[in-house]
Amino acid sequence: MADDLFKALADPTRRTILDELADKSGQTLFEICSRLSMKHRLGMSRQAVSQHLAVLEAAGLVEPRREGRYKFHDLNTAPLRQIAERWPVPEASGPEENTP
């Protein structure tokens, strides 16, 4: 599993960006900046948000796509499945197994 994934998820601002993309995938940089500013009161420059998006892209959590002169960012949850598959939750057969 890539360390890039954990690095991307470690930052609360990047998790907020992922939350916003989960709410509405396919946003432009301008839309993401606007939502962070208005909804979360995060006063960040476009460059700072762009750098966060680059980290999320490197981890495979955000997939950019170009349409004309616009760049849209889509959420990709596939890398998150790697985490769930790496540490599966064992099925409990009874309450005695859940007790420490």
N, C-alpha and C positions, 0 to 999 in steps of 0.2 A: 504494500500500500504506500502510496506516495506521501512523503512528508508535506508536500505542497497542500494537500487537502487539509491536514491538521493546522498548518500555518494559516490557511485562508479562514478557517472556522474559528481560530483563536481570537480574532479581532472583533469587538462588538459592533463596530461600524460596518464591517463586511457582513456580519450576520444580519444587520438591519437592512442592508442592500438586498440580501437574499430574501428577507421577509417581504420587501417591496416587490421584488420580481416574482415571488410566489403569489402575491396578491394580484399583480398585473404583469405578466411576462411580455417581452417585446417592447421594452421602453428604450428611448434614446437617452443619451447622457443628460440632455437638458431636462427630460422628464424625471430622471432619477434624482438629479440635483434639486429640482423643485420639490419633489416629495420629501426628500431628506430635510430640506429647509422648512417647509410648511408644516409637515406632519410630526417631525421629530425634533425640530428646532436645532438641527445640526448645521451650523454655518461653515460650510466647507467650500473651498474653491473647486472649480470644475476639474482642475488638474489633480487635486487630491482624490476626488471621486474617481477620476480616470485611472489613477494609480491603484486604487482599491479594486476596480474592475479588472485591471490587468492581473492582479494576484488571483482573483476568482477565476479568470479565464485560464490561467496557468494550472489551476487545480482541476479544471474541467467542469466547474460548477456553473459557469456562465459561458454561453456560446454566442458570439457576435455574428450578425449577418448584415450584409449591406443591401440596401434597396435604393438605387440611385445615389444621391449624395448623403443619405441618412444611414446611420449605423444603429441597429437595434440590438438589444441584449436580451437573450432568452435564458431562463433558468433551466439547468440540467441537473436533475436529482440522481442520475445514475451513479456518480461517485459516492453518494451517501449510502448506497446499497452495499458498497464494499465494507463499510464500517459495520453494518448490521450482519453481514455474512462472516466477518472476521470474529465477532464476538456474539454468537447467537445466544439467545436466552433459552436456557433449558426448560423443558416443560415440567411443571410440578405435578406429581401424581396425588399429592395430598398436602394438607396444611403442615404436617410435621417436617416436610422438607424445606419449607420457607422459614422455619424458626432457626435463629442463630445458635 
